[in-house]
């Protein structure tokens, strides 16, 4: 399942179901087949996402910020690449910032 986020101020952001549901939950929204971020809700949503990203970076250690910036991350014991919340949430956060600046809502649908 894919979530498609849209705004008149930006392009479209598409996320897989589990990623979108995680990001929406952190942003204070209930995952579902349709939804909206109003302009008034965007500031708190961005702040919640940023706070969760900072908590994750603190838990992952001092190299987490460099890994997020470089697009690379520490390999886990089984060799799988771990994708940070910062990497997953960045496209939606940028969309929310641009839409908020343009005074436009962001909607999503499945």
N, CA, C and O atoms as CSV, one atom per row, in Angstrom:
chain,resi,resn,atom,element,x,y,z
A,1,UNK,N,N,0.841,-1.162,0.000
A,1,UNK,CA,C,0.000,0.000,0.000
A,1,UNK,C,C,0.898,1.241,0.000
A,1,UNK,O,O,1.917,1.281,0.689
A,2,UNK,N,N,0.515,2.229,-0.763
A,2,UNK,CA,C,1.257,3.491,-0.844
A,2,UNK,C,C,0.396,4.644,-0.359
A,2,UNK,O,O,-0.814,4.676,-0.586
A,3,UNK,N,N,1.035,5.579,0.305
A,3,UNK,CA,C,0.394,6.837,0.695
A,3,UNK,C,C,0.912,7.910,-0.244
A,3,UNK,O,O,2.110,7.986,-0.516
A,4,UNK,N,N,0.001,8.739,-0.739
A,4,UNK,CA,C,0.380,9.840,-1.612
A,4,UNK,C,C,-0.014,11.150,-0.934
A,4,UNK,O,O,-1.192,11.411,-0.688
A,5,UNK,N,N,0.994,11.963,-0.639
A,5,UNK,CA,C,0.784,13.268,-0.016
A,5,UNK,C,C,0.804,14.325,-1.112
A,5,UNK,O,O,1.666,14.311,-1.990
A,6,UNK,N,N,-0.172,15.255,-1.047
A,6,UNK,CA,C,-0.285,16.282,-2.078
A,6,UNK,C,C,-0.527,17.650,-1.447
A,6,UNK,O,O,-1.131,17.774,-0.381
A,7,UNK,N,N,-0.032,18.671,-2.145
A,7,UNK,CA,C,-0.301,20.048,-1.768
A,7,UNK,C,C,-0.234,20.899,-3.024
A,7,UNK,O,O,0.517,20.591,-3.949
A,8,UNK,N,N,-1.009,21.956,-3.058
A,8,UNK,CA,C,-0.952,22.881,-4.194
A,8,UNK,C,C,0.358,23.661,-4.214
A,8,UNK,O,O,0.711,24.258,-5.231
A,9,UNK,N,N,1.071,23.658,-3.106
A,9,UNK,CA,C,2.318,24.420,-2.994
A,9,UNK,C,C,3.548,23.615,-3.420
A,9,UNK,O,O,4.618,24.187,-3.626
A,10,UNK,N,N,3.405,22.302,-3.553
A,10,UNK,CA,C,4.566,21.441,-3.818
A,10,UNK,C,C,4.199,20.341,-4.790
A,10,UNK,O,O,3.074,20.269,-5.285
A,11,UNK,N,N,5.159,19.499,-5.048
A,11,UNK,CA,C,4.907,18.277,-5.803
A,11,UNK,C,C,4.271,17.244,-4.891
A,11,UNK,O,O,3.765,17.572,-3.818
A,12,UNK,N,N,4.301,16.023,-5.317
A,12,UNK,CA,C,3.716,14.915,-4.577
A,12,UNK,C,C,4.819,14.134,-3.871
A,12,UNK,O,O,5.923,13.994,-4.397
A,13,UNK,N,N,4.516,13.627,-2.682
A,13,UNK,CA,C,5.418,12.747,-1.938
A,13,UNK,C,C,4.700,11.415,-1.781
A,13,UNK,O,O,3.553,11.368,-1.335
A,14,UNK,N,N,5.377,10.337,-2.148
A,14,UNK,CA,C,4.814,8.999,-2.028
A,14,UNK,C,C,5.653,8.216,-1.029
A,14,UNK,O,O,6.883,8.238,-1.081
A,15,UNK,N,N,4.967,7.519,-0.110
A,15,UNK,CA,C,5.641,6.697,0.903
A,15,UNK,C,C,4.948,5.344,0.975
A,15,UNK,O,O,3.746,5.235,0.736
A,16,UNK,N,N,5.714,4.324,1.302
A,16,UNK,CA,C,5.114,3.017,1.544
A,16,UNK,C,C,4.264,3.089,2.810
A,16,UNK,O,O,4.474,3.951,3.663
A,17,UNK,N,N,3.316,2.184,2.920
A,17,UNK,CA,C,2.389,2.185,4.039
A,17,UNK,C,C,3.040,2.227,5.414
A,17,UNK,O,O,2.714,3.106,6.211
A,18,UNK,N,N,3.953,1.303,5.719
A,18,UNK,CA,C,4.545,1.298,7.060
A,18,UNK,C,C,5.320,2.579,7.382
A,18,UNK,O,O,5.263,3.071,8.509
A,19,UNK,N,N,6.035,3.114,6.408
A,19,UNK,CA,C,6.804,4.345,6.628
A,19,UNK,C,C,5.860,5.516,6.849
A,19,UNK,O,O,6.038,6.288,7.792
A,20,UNK,N,N,4.860,5.655,5.991
A,20,UNK,CA,C,3.905,6.752,6.132
A,20,UNK,C,C,3.166,6.668,7.460
A,20,UNK,O,O,2.956,7.688,8.115
A,21,UNK,N,N,2.776,5.483,7.858
A,21,UNK,CA,C,2.054,5.319,9.112
A,21,UNK,C,C,2.926,5.691,10.301
A,21,UNK,O,O,2.440,6.296,11.257
A,22,UNK,N,N,4.211,5.338,10.258
A,22,UNK,CA,C,5.129,5.720,11.328
A,22,UNK,C,C,5.270,7.241,11.390
A,22,UNK,O,O,5.176,7.834,12.465
A,23,UNK,N,N,5.495,7.863,10.247
A,23,UNK,CA,C,5.693,9.314,10.192
A,23,UNK,C,C,4.416,10.043,10.607
A,23,UNK,O,O,4.479,11.023,11.351
A,24,UNK,N,N,3.269,9.581,10.139
A,24,UNK,CA,C,2.004,10.212,10.527
A,24,UNK,C,C,1.770,10.109,12.035
A,24,UNK,O,O,1.363,11.083,12.669
A,25,UNK,N,N,2.025,8.944,12.602
A,25,UNK,CA,C,1.835,8.765,14.046
A,25,UNK,C,C,2.726,9.715,14.838
A,25,UNK,O,O,2.278,10.330,15.806
A,26,UNK,N,N,3.976,9.834,14.433
A,26,UNK,CA,C,4.892,10.755,15.116
A,26,UNK,C,C,4.401,12.193,14.983
A,26,UNK,O,O,4.527,12.985,15.917
A,27,UNK,N,N,3.837,12.532,13.815
A,27,UNK,CA,C,3.356,13.891,13.554
A,27,UNK,C,C,2.014,14.173,14.227
A,27,UNK,O,O,1.494,15.285,14.132
A,28,UNK,N,N,1.452,13.175,14.903
A,28,UNK,CA,C,0.206,13.389,15.627
A,28,UNK,C,C,-1.044,13.142,14.804
A,28,UNK,O,O,-2.127,13.595,15.174
A,29,UNK,N,N,-0.911,12.436,13.703
A,29,UNK,CA,C,-2.053,12.138,12.844
A,29,UNK,C,C,-2.335,10.644,12.862
A,29,UNK,O,O,-1.414,9.828,12.911
A,30,UNK,N,N,-3.615,10.294,12.823
A,30,UNK,CA,C,-4.001,8.891,12.745
A,30,UNK,C,C,-3.849,8.422,11.305
A,30,UNK,O,O,-4.429,9.017,10.397
A,31,UNK,N,N,-3.077,7.364,11.085
A,31,UNK,CA,C,-2.971,6.831,9.729
A,31,UNK,C,C,-4.344,6.387,9.240
A,31,UNK,O,O,-5.156,5.882,10.015
A,32,UNK,N,N,-4.588,6.573,7.986
A,32,UNK,CA,C,-5.862,6.169,7.421
A,32,UNK,C,C,-5.877,6.406,5.931
A,32,UNK,O,O,-4.915,6.939,5.377
A,33,UNK,N,N,-6.946,6.021,5.277
A,33,UNK,CA,C,-7.008,6.122,3.824
A,33,UNK,C,C,-7.018,7.556,3.300
A,33,UNK,O,O,-6.660,7.791,2.146
A,34,UNK,N,N,-7.419,8.509,4.127
A,34,UNK,CA,C,-7.423,9.913,3.731
A,34,UNK,C,C,-7.145,10.767,4.956
A,34,UNK,O,O,-7.437,10.375,6.086
A,35,UNK,N,N,-6.573,11.945,4.715
A,35,UNK,CA,C,-6.346,12.859,5.814
A,35,UNK,C,C,-5.836,14.189,5.324
A,35,UNK,O,O,-5.613,14.394,4.131
A,36,UNK,N,N,-5.655,15.095,6.274
A,36,UNK,CA,C,-5.218,16.442,5.942
A,36,UNK,C,C,-4.379,17.020,7.072
A,36,UNK,O,O,-4.652,16.792,8.250
A,37,UNK,N,N,-3.361,17.766,6.691
A,37,UNK,CA,C,-2.642,18.651,7.596
A,37,UNK,C,C,-3.113,20.053,7.233
A,37,UNK,O,O,-2.850,20.525,6.127
A,38,UNK,N,N,-3.802,20.720,8.143
A,38,UNK,CA,C,-4.144,22.113,7.903
A,38,UNK,C,C,-2.911,22.960,8.177
A,38,UNK,O,O,-1.962,22.493,8.807
A,39,UNK,N,N,-2.919,24.178,7.718
A,39,UNK,CA,C,-1.777,25.071,7.930
A,39,UNK,C,C,-1.496,25.207,9.428
A,39,UNK,O,O,-0.337,25.243,9.843
A,40,UNK,N,N,-2.546,25.282,10.231
A,40,UNK,CA,C,-2.381,25.425,11.683
A,40,UNK,C,C,-1.749,24.195,12.324
A,40,UNK,O,O,-1.096,24.312,13.361
A,41,UNK,N,N,-1.928,23.028,11.732
A,41,UNK,CA,C,-1.396,21.785,12.292
A,41,UNK,C,C,0.045,21.512,11.881
A,41,UNK,O,O,0.709,20.660,12.472
A,42,UNK,N,N,0.525,22.218,10.887
A,42,UNK,CA,C,1.855,21.917,10.345
A,42,UNK,C,C,2.992,22.244,11.306
A,42,UNK,O,O,3.933,21.459,11.426
A,43,UNK,N,N,2.929,23.372,11.985
A,43,UNK,CA,C,3.986,23.733,12.934
A,43,UNK,C,C,4.179,22.675,14.006
A,43,UNK,O,O,5.299,22.207,14.207
A,44,UNK,N,N,3.092,22.279,14.715
A,44,UNK,CA,C,3.239,21.222,15.716
A,44,UNK,C,C,3.684,19.881,15.122
A,44,UNK,O,O,4.434,19.143,15.761
A,45,UNK,N,N,3.233,19.564,13.916
A,45,UNK,CA,C,3.640,18.304,13.282
A,45,UNK,C,C,5.134,18.310,12.977
A,45,UNK,O,O,5.824,17.325,13.237
A,46,UNK,N,N,5.634,19.411,12.429
A,46,UNK,CA,C,7.064,19.530,12.133
A,46,UNK,C,C,7.877,19.454,13.421
A,46,UNK,O,O,8.910,18.786,13.470
A,47,UNK,N,N,7.408,20.139,14.466
A,47,UNK,CA,C,8.111,20.121,15.754
A,47,UNK,C,C,8.143,18.707,16.345
A,47,UNK,O,O,9.163,18.289,16.891
A,48,UNK,N,N,7.045,17.981,16.240
A,48,UNK,CA,C,6.998,16.609,16.766
A,48,UNK,C,C,7.947,15.697,15.997
A,48,UNK,O,O,8.645,14.878,16.595
A,49,UNK,N,N,7.972,15.834,14.684
A,49,UNK,CA,C,8.894,15.038,13.877
A,49,UNK,C,C,10.343,15.371,14.212
A,49,UNK,O,O,11.173,14.473,14.354
A,50,UNK,N,N,10.648,16.657,14.338
A,50,UNK,CA,C,12.013,17.067,14.660
A,50,UNK,C,C,12.441,16.553,16.035
A,50,UNK,O,O,13.578,16.115,16.208
A,51,UNK,N,N,11.538,16.605,17.003
A,51,UNK,CA,C,11.844,16.094,18.346
A,51,UNK,C,C,12.104,14.582,18.312
A,51,UNK,O,O,13.023,14.096,18.972
A,52,UNK,N,N,11.303,13.845,17.549
A,52,UNK,CA,C,11.501,12.396,17.433
A,52,UNK,C,C,12.819,12.078,16.741
A,52,UNK,O,O,13.503,11.124,17.111
A,53,UNK,N,N,13.173,12.868,15.747
A,53,UNK,CA,C,14.453,12.680,15.053
A,53,UNK,C,C,15.612,12.917,16.016
A,53,UNK,O,O,16.571,12.146,16.034
A,54,UNK,N,N,15.527,13.965,16.805
A,54,UNK,CA,C,16.591,14.258,17.784
A,54,UNK,C,C,16.698,13.154,18.830
A,54,UNK,O,O,17.803,12.781,19.222
A,55,UNK,N,N,15.553,12.624,19.290
A,55,UNK,CA,C,15.582,11.509,20.246
A,55,UNK,C,C,16.259,10.297,19.626
A,55,UNK,O,O,17.074,9.639,20.273
A,56,UNK,N,N,15.926,10.001,18.377
A,56,UNK,CA,C,16.537,8.856,17.702
A,56,UNK,C,C,18.041,9.059,17.547
A,56,UNK,O,O,18.812,8.122,17.753
A,57,UNK,N,N,18.462,10.251,17.194
A,57,UNK,CA,C,19.895,10.529,17.037
A,57,UNK,C,C,20.624,10.369,18.362
A,57,UNK,O,O,21.743,9.857,18.395
A,58,UNK,N,N,20.011,10.795,19.440
A,58,UNK,CA,C,20.615,10.644,20.766
A,58,UNK,C,C,20.774,9.164,21.109
A,58,UNK,O,O,21.801,8.748,21.643
A,59,UNK,N,N,19.747,8.378,20.795
A,59,UNK,CA,C,19.804,6.944,21.080
A,59,UNK,C,C,20.828,6.220,20.209
A,59,UNK,O,O,21.458,5.262,20.658
A,60,UNK,N,N,20.997,6.672,18.964
A,60,UNK,CA,C,21.916,6.013,18.035
A,60,UNK,C,C,23.361,6.416,18.263
A,60,UNK,O,O,24.267,5.702,17.834
A,61,UNK,N,N,23.598,7.515,18.910
A,61,UNK,CA,C,24.963,7.903,19.202
A,61,UNK,C,C,25.457,9.077,18.383
A,61,UNK,O,O,24.720,9.623,17.562
A,62,UNK,N,N,26.717,9.471,18.607
A,62,UNK,CA,C,27.262,10.681,17.998
A,62,UNK,C,C,27.448,10.631,16.485
A,62,UNK,O,O,27.501,11.686,15.853
A,63,UNK,N,N,27.546,9.460,15.886
A,63,UNK,CA,C,27.746,9.364,14.443
A,63,UNK,C,C,26.439,9.441,13.660
A,63,UNK,O,O,26.465,9.469,12.429
A,64,UNK,N,N,25.297,9.476,14.344
A,64,UNK,CA,C,24.002,9.442,13.668
A,64,UNK,C,C,23.783,10.658,12.769
A,64,UNK,O,O,23.258,10.510,11.666
A,65,UNK,N,N,24.167,11.847,13.207
A,65,UNK,CA,C,23.951,13.050,12.406
A,65,UNK,C,C,24.733,12.969,11.097
A,65,UNK,O,O,24.207,13.329,10.044
A,66,UNK,N,N,25.977,12.503,11.146
A,66,UNK,CA,C,26.771,12.355,9.924
A,66,UNK,C,C,26.166,11.295,9.007
A,66,UNK,O,O,26.156,11.473,7.789
A,67,UNK,N,N,25.668,10.210,9.564
A,67,UNK,CA,C,25.062,9.159,8.757
A,67,UNK,C,C,23.804,9.670,8.062
A,67,UNK,O,O,23.573,9.356,6.894
A,68,UNK,N,N,22.985,10.459,8.770
A,68,UNK,CA,C,21.779,11.026,8.168
A,68,UNK,C,C,22.148,11.959,7.024
A,68,UNK,O,O,21.525,11.921,5.963
A,69,UNK,N,N,23.146,12.785,7.233
A,69,UNK,CA,C,23.545,13.777,6.230
A,69,UNK,C,C,24.143,13.095,5.012
A,69,UNK,O,O,23.877,13.507,3.883
A,70,UNK,N,N,24.948,12.057,5.219
A,70,UNK,CA,C,25.626,11.376,4.117
A,70,UNK,C,C,24.721,10.394,3.386
A,70,UNK,O,O,25.079,9.901,2.316
A,71,UNK,N,N,23.544,10.103,3.954
A,71,UNK,CA,C,22.668,9.120,3.334
A,71,UNK,C,C,23.120,7.695,3.606
A,71,UNK,O,O,22.568,6.745,3.050
A,72,UNK,N,N,24.105,7.549,4.445
A,72,UNK,CA,C,24.603,6.217,4.805
A,72,UNK,C,C,24.340,6.008,6.286
A,72,UNK,O,O,24.161,6.968,7.036
A,73,UNK,N,N,24.318,4.795,6.687
A,73,UNK,CA,C,24.049,4.490,8.082
A,73,UNK,C,C,24.896,3.297,8.497
A,73,UNK,O,O,25.385,2.546,7.653
A,74,UNK,N,N,25.059,3.135,9.778
A,74,UNK,CA,C,25.801,1.991,10.299
A,74,UNK,C,C,25.098,0.708,9.885
A,74,UNK,O,O,23.868,0.643,9.883
A,75,UNK,N,N,25.858,-0.290,9.543
A,75,UNK,CA,C,25.265,-1.586,9.228
A,75,UNK,C,C,24.981,-2.306,10.530
A,75,UNK,O,O,25.771,-2.272,11.473
A,76,UNK,N,N,23.837,-2.956,10.555
A,76,UNK,CA,C,23.479,-3.731,11.729
A,76,UNK,C,C,24.203,-5.067,11.686
A,76,UNK,O,O,24.856,-5.388,10.693
A,77,UNK,N,N,24.093,-5.838,12.740
A,77,UNK,CA,C,24.805,-7.104,12.853
A,77,UNK,C,C,24.468,-8.061,11.710
A,77,UNK,O,O,25.332,-8.818,11.268
A,78,UNK,N,N,23.236,-8.038,11.231
A,78,UNK,CA,C,22.855,-8.954,10.157
A,78,UNK,C,C,23.187,-8.412,8.770
A,78,UNK,O,O,22.867,-9.051,7.768
A,79,UNK,N,N,23.818,-7.250,8.697
A,79,UNK,CA,C,24.220,-6.683,7.417
A,79,UNK,C,C,23.157,-5.826,6.770
A,79,UNK,O,O,23.409,-5.254,5.709
A,80,UNK,N,N,21.983,-5.710,7.358
A,80,UNK,CA,C,20.918,-4.887,6.786
A,80,UNK,C,C,21.200,-3.413,7.068
A,80,UNK,O,O,21.764,-3.063,8.105
A,81,UNK,N,N,20.806,-2.570,6.145
A,81,UNK,CA,C,20.995,-1.138,6.314
A,81,UNK,C,C,19.823,-0.578,7.115
A,81,UNK,O,O,18.663,-0.856,6.809
A,82,UNK,N,N,20.127,0.194,8.118
A,82,UNK,CA,C,19.123,0.832,8.941
A,82,UNK,C,C,18.829,2.213,8.368
A,82,UNK,O,O,19.750,2.996,8.136
A,83,UNK,N,N,17.560,2.516,8.140
A,83,UNK,CA,C,17.160,3.815,7.621
A,83,UNK,C,C,16.611,4.622,8.786
A,83,UNK,O,O,15.711,4.172,9.495
A,84,UNK,N,N,17.154,5.807,8.977
A,84,UNK,CA,C,16.759,6.627,10.116
A,84,UNK,C,C,15.418,7.309,9.875
A,84,UNK,O,O,14.966,7.449,8.739
A,85,UNK,N,N,14.802,7.724,10.962
A,85,UNK,CA,C,13.568,8.499,10.879
A,85,UNK,C,C,13.820,9.804,10.132
A,85,UNK,O,O,12.952,10.259,9.387
A,86,UNK,N,N,14.973,10.407,10.312
A,86,UNK,CA,C,15.291,11.648,9.605
A,86,UNK,C,C,15.232,11.436,8.091
A,86,UNK,O,O,14.694,12.269,7.362
A,87,UNK,N,N,15.778,10.336,7.632
A,87,UNK,CA,C,15.764,10.046,6.199
A,87,UNK,C,C,14.350,9.756,5.706
A,87,UNK,O,O,13.981,10.153,4.601
A,88,UNK,N,N,13.570,9.073,6.512
A,88,UNK,CA,C,12.207,8.728,6.115
A,88,UNK,C,C,11.283,9.942,6.144
A,88,UNK,O,O,10.438,10.093,5.261
A,89,UNK,N,N,11.429,10.794,7.131
A,89,UNK,CA,C,10.504,11.918,7.331
A,89,UNK,C,C,10.865,13.156,6.522
A,89,UNK,O,O,10.012,14.017,6.312
A,90,UNK,N,N,12.107,13.266,6.065
A,90,UNK,CA,C,12.571,14.477,5.403
A,90,UNK,C,C,11.665,14.946,4.262
A,90,UNK,O,O,11.324,16.129,4.231
A,91,UNK,N,N,11.252,14.078,3.315
A,91,UNK,CA,C,10.414,14.580,2.214
A,91,UNK,C,C,9.100,15.204,2.694
A,91,UNK,O,O,8.684,16.246,2.187
A,92,UNK,N,N,8.453,14.567,3.670
A,92,UNK,CA,C,7.199,15.120,4.181
A,92,UNK,C,C,7.440,16.400,4.966
A,92,UNK,O,O,6.654,17.343,4.870
A,93,UNK,N,N,8.509,16.442,5.734
A,93,UNK,CA,C,8.809,17.657,6.490
A,93,UNK,C,C,9.050,18.836,5.546
A,93,UNK,O,O,8.571,19.942,5.800
A,94,UNK,N,N,9.783,18.607,4.469
A,94,UNK,CA,C,10.022,19.668,3.489
A,94,UNK,C,C,8.712,20.098,2.836
A,94,UNK,O,O,8.491,21.286,2.602
A,95,UNK,N,N,7.852,19.138,2.546
A,95,UNK,CA,C,6.548,19.455,1.969
A,95,UNK,C,C,5.724,20.295,2.941
A,95,UNK,O,O,5.112,21.284,2.539
A,96,UNK,N,N,5.703,19.912,4.210
A,96,UNK,CA,C,4.949,20.667,5.217
A,96,UNK,C,C,5.486,22.088,5.355
A,96,UNK,O,O,4.708,23.036,5.468
A,97,UNK,N,N,6.793,22.243,5.346
A,97,UNK,CA,C,7.381,23.587,5.453
A,97,UNK,C,C,6.989,24.462,4.262
A,97,UNK,O,O,6.596,25.616,4.438
A,98,UNK,N,N,7.097,23.915,3.059
A,98,UNK,CA,C,6.765,24.679,1.859
A,98,UNK,C,C,5.275,25.008,1.811
A,98,UNK,O,O,4.898,26.126,1.461
A,99,UNK,N,N,4.436,24.051,2.158
A,99,UNK,CA,C,2.994,24.286,2.144
A,99,UNK,C,C,2.601,25.319,3.190
A,99,UNK,O,O,1.754,26.176,2.941
A,100,UNK,N,N,3.216,25.233,4.348
A,100,UNK,CA,C,2.932,26.214,5.409
A,100,UNK,C,C,3.325,27.614,4.959
A,100,UNK,O,O,2.581,28.567,5.192
A,101,UNK,N,N,4.472,27.751,4.322
A,101,UNK,CA,C,4.927,29.059,3.837
A,101,UNK,C,C,3.983,29.610,2.769
A,101,UNK,O,O,3.823,30.824,2.643
A,102,UNK,N,N,3.359,28.718,2.005
A,102,UNK,CA,C,2.433,29.135,0.948
A,102,UNK,C,C,0.982,29.179,1.432
A,102,UNK,O,O,0.075,29.476,0.656
A,103,UNK,N,N,0.768,28.885,2.704
A,103,UNK,CA,C,-0.573,28.896,3.297
A,103,UNK,C,C,-1.509,27.900,2.592
A,103,UNK,O,O,-2.664,28.209,2.298
A,104,UNK,N,N,-0.976,26.700,2.332
A,104,UNK,CA,C,-1.736,25.638,1.665
A,104,UNK,C,C,-1.746,24.383,2.531
A,104,UNK,O,O,-0.774,24.111,3.235
A,105,UNK,N,N,-2.819,23.626,2.487
A,105,UNK,CA,C,-2.906,22.381,3.236
A,105,UNK,C,C,-2.146,21.269,2.514
A,105,UNK,O,O,-1.772,21.401,1.349
A,106,UNK,N,N,-1.931,20.173,3.237
A,106,UNK,CA,C,-1.364,18.946,2.678
A,106,UNK,C,C,-2.378,17.847,2.942
A,106,UNK,O,O,-2.810,17.646,4.077
A,107,UNK,N,N,-2.751,17.144,1.898
A,107,UNK,CA,C,-3.693,16.039,2.037
A,107,UNK,C,C,-2.990,14.736,1.683
A,107,UNK,O,O,-1.940,14.736,1.041
A,108,UNK,N,N,-3.581,13.632,2.109
A,108,UNK,CA,C,-3.049,12.344,1.700
A,108,UNK,C,C,-4.191,11.380,1.401
A,108,UNK,O,O,-5.319,11.533,1.869
A,109,UNK,N,N,-3.846,10.398,0.612
A,109,UNK,CA,C,-4.776,9.335,0.274
A,109,UNK,C,C,-3.995,8.078,-0.063
A,109,UNK,O,O,-2.799,8.109,-0.353
A,110,UNK,N,N,-4.717,6.978,-0.013
A,110,UNK,CA,C,-4.095,5.691,-0.319
A,110,UNK,C,C,-4.475,5.299,-1.732
A,110,UNK,O,O,-4.064,4.243,-2.213
